[in-house]
Amino acid sequence: MTIAAIVEQEHLEAGLQQVENVLQPVAHVAGVAVAEQQRRQRVNSWEKPGVQFDARLRGQPHLLRRQAQVGRRQRPVRVGKIDEPIDQRKVEARKDVLVYSTGILKESIEATGPVKVILYASSSAMNTDFTAKLVDVCPDGRAIRLCEGIIRASFRNPEAPPSAIQPNKVYKYNISLWSTSNLFKEGHQIRVEISSSNFPRFDRNLNTGIFPAIDTTFEKATQTIYHSREYPSCIVLPVIE
C-alpha cells in the first residue's frame, strides 16, 4: 500500500524552546556512545543532567490522504548492515511526508535519552496511524534518520482499552521515538518527519477500524496535522547541557 497526498511537502522552521522539567530516569545503562562525536560517556541513567527542549512545529494545518493500492504479493528482501545510517532524502521527496526543520545550528546540541513527538491530529477514519522520525541533516544535504516511532489511533490512551476515534475530531498523540544519543553539530539542522504510514517497517493500517490481520478492505483517510497555540505539536528532545 502506498500513500497519495493532496498537499505539497513543506520545510518549516521550528524554534527550540526550553521547558523546565528534567528527564525522569527510564533506563540504566553502562555507557552511551554519542553519535557524530568520538567519545563514550558513562551514565547511571537517562537522568544524566539534561533538560527537555521542545521544537514546535509551525505553519498551517496540512491534509494527508491515504489511498490503498493493491500490488503483487510481498517477498522477503535483504537489508543492509545493522544500524547503518539511512539517508531520508528520497523519503522526504514524497508528497505524503511532512518535513519540519530548524534553521542551521549556530552551535552544537547533544540529545541523549528518550525522544517523543506530541502530535495533535484529526482523521476522517475511525482508526489510523501516525508516524514520526528524528533526522540529523548534514551540511551536504544528507538527512540521516536517528530514531522513529508510530502510534495507532485506537491505542492513543495506553491506560484504556483500544477504542475508535471520532472522525474529524482533534486528538493528542504521544509518539515514542525510543531513545538516541546524537550530537547535532554546528552547521547541521534538526529535522522531524511526520506521515501516516511506514510500511513495511510497521504493519499497515487499512483505516476501517477492523482488526488488520483479518481485514481485506481499504479506505482512504484524510489526515490533518495541527500546530498552533491551541494545538502545540512538537518534538521533545533530551538536550544535554
C-alpha positions as a Markdown table, in Angstrom:
| # | Residue | x | y | z |
|---|---|---|---|---|
| 1 | Met | 0.0 | 0.0 | 0.0 |
| 2 | Thr | 1.2 | 3.5 | -0.8 |
| 3 | Ile | 0.0 | 6.9 | 0.3 |
| 4 | Ala | -1.2 | 9.6 | -2.1 |
| 5 | Ala | -1.1 | 13.1 | -0.7 |
| 6 | Ile | -3.1 | 16.1 | -1.6 |
| 7 | Val | -0.6 | 18.6 | -0.2 |
| 8 | Glu | 2.9 | 19.6 | -1.1 |
| 9 | Gln | 5.9 | 18.9 | 1.2 |
| 10 | Glu | 7.0 | 21.8 | 3.2 |
| 11 | His | 10.2 | 22.6 | 5.1 |
| 12 | Leu | 9.2 | 24.7 | 8.1 |
| 13 | Glu | 11.4 | 26.3 | 10.6 |
| 14 | Ala | 10.9 | 25.2 | 14.2 |
| 15 | Gly | 12.1 | 27.1 | 17.2 |
| 16 | Leu | 13.7 | 25.5 | 20.2 |
| 17 | Gln | 12.0 | 26.4 | 23.5 |
| 18 | Gln | 13.2 | 25.2 | 26.9 |
| 19 | Val | 10.9 | 23.6 | 29.3 |
| 20 | Glu | 11.5 | 23.4 | 33.0 |
| 21 | Asn | 11.0 | 19.8 | 33.8 |
| 22 | Val | 14.0 | 17.4 | 33.9 |
| 23 | Leu | 14.1 | 13.9 | 32.5 |
| 24 | Gln | 12.8 | 11.2 | 34.7 |
| 25 | Pro | 15.0 | 8.1 | 34.8 |
| 26 | Val | 13.7 | 5.5 | 32.4 |
| 27 | Ala | 16.7 | 3.2 | 31.8 |
| 28 | His | 20.0 | 2.2 | 33.3 |
| 29 | Val | 22.9 | 1.9 | 31.0 |
| 30 | Ala | 26.6 | 1.2 | 31.4 |
| 31 | Gly | 27.7 | 3.7 | 28.8 |
| 32 | Val | 26.4 | 5.8 | 26.0 |
| 33 | Ala | 28.1 | 6.3 | 22.6 |
| 34 | Val | 27.3 | 9.7 | 21.3 |
| 35 | Ala | 26.9 | 9.6 | 17.5 |
| 36 | Glu | 28.8 | 12.2 | 15.5 |
| 37 | Gln | 31.2 | 12.6 | 18.4 |
| 38 | Gln | 34.2 | 10.4 | 19.0 |
| 39 | Arg | 33.8 | 9.8 | 22.7 |
| 40 | Arg | 31.9 | 7.5 | 25.1 |
| 41 | Gln | 30.4 | 8.7 | 28.3 |
| 42 | Arg | 29.4 | 6.7 | 31.4 |
| 43 | Val | 26.0 | 7.4 | 32.9 |
| 44 | Asn | 23.8 | 5.8 | 35.5 |
| 45 | Ser | 20.5 | 6.5 | 33.9 |
| 46 | Trp | 18.9 | 8.8 | 31.3 |
| 47 | Glu | 18.6 | 11.3 | 34.2 |
| 48 | Lys | 22.1 | 12.5 | 33.3 |
| 49 | Pro | 22.0 | 16.3 | 33.8 |
| 50 | Gly | 19.8 | 17.3 | 30.9 |
| 51 | Val | 16.8 | 19.5 | 30.1 |
| 52 | Gln | 14.0 | 18.7 | 27.8 |
| 53 | Phe | 13.6 | 21.1 | 24.9 |
| 54 | Asp | 10.7 | 21.1 | 22.6 |
| 55 | Ala | 10.8 | 22.1 | 18.9 |
| 56 | Arg | 7.5 | 23.4 | 17.9 |
| 57 | Leu | 6.0 | 22.5 | 14.5 |
| 58 | Arg | 4.9 | 25.8 | 12.9 |
| 59 | Gly | 2.7 | 26.6 | 10.0 |
| 60 | Gln | -0.8 | 25.9 | 8.7 |
| 61 | Pro | -2.5 | 22.5 | 9.1 |
| 62 | His | -1.9 | 20.1 | 6.3 |
| 63 | Leu | -4.0 | 17.4 | 4.9 |
| 64 | Leu | -2.9 | 13.9 | 4.0 |
| 65 | Arg | -5.0 | 11.4 | 2.0 |
| 66 | Arg | -4.1 | 7.8 | 2.2 |
| 67 | Gln | -5.1 | 5.6 | -0.7 |
| 68 | Ala | -4.9 | 1.9 | -0.9 |
| 69 | Gln | -3.1 | 0.3 | -3.8 |
| 70 | Val | -3.2 | -3.4 | -4.3 |
| 71 | Gly | 0.1 | -4.9 | -5.7 |
| 72 | Arg | 1.8 | -8.2 | -6.0 |
| 73 | Arg | 2.5 | -10.5 | -3.1 |
| 74 | Gln | 5.2 | -9.3 | -0.8 |
| 75 | Arg | 8.5 | -11.1 | -0.7 |
| 76 | Pro | 11.4 | -11.0 | 1.8 |
| 77 | Val | 14.2 | -8.6 | 0.9 |
| 78 | Arg | 17.8 | -8.4 | 2.1 |
| 79 | Val | 18.7 | -5.3 | 4.1 |
| 80 | Gly | 22.0 | -3.5 | 4.7 |
| 81 | Lys | 24.2 | -3.7 | 7.8 |
| 82 | Ile | 22.5 | -3.3 | 11.2 |
| 83 | Asp | 22.4 | 0.2 | 12.4 |
| 84 | Glu | 23.6 | 1.5 | 9.0 |
| 85 | Pro | 22.8 | 5.2 | 8.7 |
| 86 | Ile | 19.8 | 5.7 | 6.4 |
| 87 | Asp | 19.5 | 8.8 | 4.2 |
| 88 | Gln | 16.0 | 10.1 | 4.2 |
| 89 | Arg | 16.2 | 12.4 | 1.1 |
| 90 | Lys | 14.2 | 10.0 | -1.1 |
| 91 | Val | 11.6 | 9.6 | 1.6 |
| 92 | Glu | 11.3 | 13.3 | 2.1 |
| 93 | Ala | 10.8 | 13.9 | -1.6 |
| 94 | Arg | 7.4 | 12.1 | -1.3 |
| 95 | Lys | 4.4 | 14.3 | -1.2 |
| 96 | Asp | 2.9 | 12.3 | 1.7 |
| 97 | Val | 5.7 | 13.2 | 4.2 |
| 98 | Leu | 5.6 | 16.4 | 6.1 |
| 99 | Val | 9.1 | 17.8 | 6.9 |
| 100 | Tyr | 9.9 | 20.3 | 9.7 |
| 101 | Ser | 13.4 | 21.7 | 10.0 |
| 102 | Thr | 15.2 | 24.1 | 12.3 |
| 103 | Gly | 17.5 | 26.7 | 10.8 |
| 104 | Ile | 21.2 | 25.9 | 10.5 |
| 105 | Leu | 22.5 | 25.4 | 14.0 |
| 106 | Lys | 24.9 | 28.1 | 15.2 |
| 107 | Glu | 26.3 | 25.8 | 17.9 |
| 108 | Ser | 26.3 | 22.0 | 18.6 |
| 109 | Ile | 23.4 | 20.4 | 20.5 |
| 110 | Glu | 23.7 | 17.0 | 22.2 |
| 111 | Ala | 20.5 | 15.0 | 22.6 |
| 112 | Thr | 20.8 | 11.9 | 24.8 |
| 113 | Gly | 17.8 | 10.0 | 26.1 |
| 114 | Pro | 14.2 | 9.2 | 25.2 |
| 115 | Val | 12.6 | 11.2 | 22.4 |
| 116 | Lys | 8.9 | 11.8 | 21.8 |
| 117 | Val | 6.6 | 13.7 | 19.5 |
| 118 | Ile | 3.5 | 15.3 | 20.8 |
| 119 | Leu | 1.1 | 15.4 | 17.8 |
| 120 | Tyr | -2.3 | 17.0 | 17.5 |
| 121 | Ala | -4.1 | 15.5 | 14.6 |
| 122 | Ser | -7.5 | 14.5 | 13.2 |
| 123 | Ser | -8.6 | 11.9 | 10.7 |
| 124 | Ser | -11.6 | 11.1 | 8.6 |
| 125 | Ala | -11.2 | 7.4 | 9.6 |
| 126 | Met | -12.3 | 5.6 | 12.7 |
| 127 | Asn | -8.8 | 4.2 | 13.1 |
| 128 | Thr | -5.5 | 5.2 | 11.5 |
| 129 | Asp | -1.7 | 5.5 | 12.2 |
| 130 | Phe | 0.7 | 8.5 | 12.6 |
| 131 | Thr | 4.4 | 8.2 | 12.3 |
| 132 | Ala | 7.4 | 10.4 | 13.3 |
| 133 | Lys | 11.1 | 10.4 | 12.7 |
| 134 | Leu | 14.0 | 12.4 | 14.1 |
| 135 | Val | 16.6 | 13.3 | 11.5 |
| 136 | Asp | 20.1 | 14.9 | 11.5 |
| 137 | Val | 20.6 | 17.0 | 8.4 |
| 138 | Cys | 24.2 | 17.4 | 7.3 |
| 139 | Pro | 25.6 | 20.4 | 5.5 |
| 140 | Asp | 25.9 | 18.4 | 2.3 |
| 141 | Gly | 22.2 | 17.7 | 2.4 |
| 142 | Arg | 22.2 | 14.1 | 3.7 |
| 143 | Ala | 19.3 | 13.5 | 6.1 |
| 144 | Ile | 20.3 | 10.8 | 8.5 |
| 145 | Arg | 17.5 | 9.0 | 10.4 |
| 146 | Leu | 18.2 | 8.7 | 14.1 |
| 147 | Cys | 15.1 | 7.2 | 15.6 |
| 148 | Glu | 11.4 | 6.8 | 14.7 |
| 149 | Gly | 8.1 | 5.7 | 16.1 |
| 150 | Ile | 4.4 | 5.1 | 15.3 |
| 151 | Ile | 1.1 | 5.2 | 17.1 |
| 152 | Arg | -2.2 | 3.6 | 16.2 |
| 153 | Ala | -5.1 | 5.9 | 16.9 |
| 154 | Ser | -7.1 | 3.3 | 18.7 |
| 155 | Phe | -4.2 | 2.8 | 21.1 |
| 156 | Arg | -3.8 | 6.5 | 21.9 |
| 157 | Asn | -4.5 | 6.0 | 25.5 |
| 158 | Pro | -2.2 | 3.3 | 27.0 |
| 159 | Glu | -4.2 | 3.2 | 30.2 |
| 160 | Ala | -7.5 | 2.3 | 28.5 |
| 161 | Pro | -8.7 | -0.4 | 26.1 |
| 162 | Pro | -8.3 | 0.2 | 22.4 |
| 163 | Ser | -11.1 | 2.4 | 21.0 |
| 164 | Ala | -12.1 | 4.0 | 17.8 |
| 165 | Ile | -11.6 | 7.7 | 17.2 |
| 166 | Gln | -14.4 | 10.2 | 16.2 |
| 167 | Pro | -13.8 | 11.2 | 12.6 |
| 168 | Asn | -12.5 | 14.8 | 12.2 |
| 169 | Lys | -12.0 | 15.3 | 15.9 |
| 170 | Val | -8.6 | 16.6 | 17.1 |
| 171 | Tyr | -6.8 | 14.2 | 19.4 |
| 172 | Lys | -3.4 | 14.4 | 21.2 |
| 173 | Tyr | -1.0 | 11.6 | 20.3 |
| 174 | Asn | 2.2 | 10.9 | 22.2 |
| 175 | Ile | 4.5 | 9.1 | 19.8 |
| 176 | Ser | 7.6 | 7.4 | 21.4 |
| 177 | Leu | 10.6 | 7.5 | 19.1 |
| 178 | Trp | 12.6 | 5.4 | 21.6 |
| 179 | Ser | 16.0 | 6.8 | 22.5 |
| 180 | Thr | 19.0 | 8.3 | 20.8 |
| 181 | Ser | 22.4 | 9.8 | 21.7 |
| 182 | Asn | 23.5 | 12.2 | 19.0 |
| 183 | Leu | 25.5 | 15.4 | 18.6 |
| 184 | Phe | 23.8 | 17.7 | 16.2 |
| 185 | Lys | 26.9 | 19.6 | 15.1 |
| 186 | Glu | 27.2 | 23.3 | 14.3 |
| 187 | Gly | 26.1 | 23.8 | 10.7 |
| 188 | His | 23.6 | 20.9 | 10.8 |
| 189 | Gln | 19.8 | 21.0 | 11.1 |
| 190 | Ile | 17.4 | 19.1 | 13.4 |
| 191 | Arg | 14.5 | 17.7 | 11.3 |
| 192 | Val | 11.2 | 16.0 | 12.1 |
| 193 | Glu | 9.3 | 13.9 | 9.5 |
| 194 | Ile | 5.5 | 13.2 | 10.0 |
| 195 | Ser | 3.5 | 10.8 | 8.0 |
| 196 | Ser | 0.7 | 8.3 | 8.3 |
| 197 | Ser | 2.4 | 5.1 | 7.3 |
| 198 | Asn | 5.8 | 3.4 | 7.3 |
| 199 | Phe | 5.2 | 0.1 | 5.6 |
| 200 | Pro | 6.8 | -2.5 | 5.6 |
| 201 | Arg | 8.8 | -1.1 | 8.6 |
| 202 | Phe | 5.5 | -1.2 | 10.5 |
| 203 | Asp | 2.3 | -3.1 | 9.6 |
| 204 | Arg | -0.2 | -1.2 | 7.5 |
| 205 | Asn | -3.5 | 0.2 | 8.7 |
| 206 | Leu | -6.4 | -0.1 | 6.3 |
| 207 | Asn | -8.3 | 2.7 | 8.1 |
| 208 | Thr | -11.5 | 0.7 | 8.5 |
| 209 | Gly | -11.4 | 0.1 | 12.3 |
| 210 | Ile | -11.4 | -3.6 | 11.6 |
| 211 | Phe | -8.6 | -5.8 | 13.0 |
| 212 | Pro | -5.9 | -5.5 | 10.3 |
| 213 | Ala | -5.0 | -9.2 | 10.4 |
| 214 | Ile | -8.4 | -10.2 | 9.1 |
| 215 | Asp | -9.4 | -7.1 | 7.2 |
| 216 | Thr | -9.4 | -7.2 | 3.4 |
| 217 | Thr | -10.9 | -3.8 | 2.5 |
| 218 | Phe | -9.2 | -0.5 | 2.2 |
| 219 | Glu | -10.5 | 3.0 | 2.9 |
| 220 | Lys | -9.0 | 6.4 | 2.2 |
| 221 | Ala | -8.3 | 8.6 | 5.2 |
| 222 | Thr | -7.7 | 12.4 | 5.2 |
| 223 | Gln | -5.3 | 13.3 | 8.0 |
| 224 | Thr | -4.9 | 16.8 | 9.3 |
| 225 | Ile | -1.9 | 17.8 | 11.4 |
| 226 | Tyr | -2.3 | 20.8 | 13.7 |
| 227 | His | 0.5 | 23.1 | 15.0 |
| 228 | Ser | -0.8 | 26.3 | 16.7 |
| 229 | Arg | -1.0 | 27.8 | 20.2 |
| 230 | Glu | -4.1 | 25.7 | 20.8 |
| 231 | Tyr | -2.6 | 22.6 | 19.4 |
| 232 | Pro | 1.2 | 22.9 | 20.0 |
| 233 | Ser | 2.5 | 19.8 | 18.2 |
| 234 | Cys | 6.2 | 19.4 | 19.0 |
| 235 | Ile | 9.1 | 17.1 | 19.4 |
| 236 | Val | 10.6 | 16.8 | 22.9 |
| 237 | Leu | 14.4 | 16.3 | 22.8 |
| 238 | Pro | 16.5 | 15.4 | 25.9 |
| 239 | Val | 19.1 | 18.1 | 25.4 |
| 240 | Ile | 22.3 | 17.7 | 27.5 |
| 241 | Glu | 23.9 | 20.9 | 28.8 |
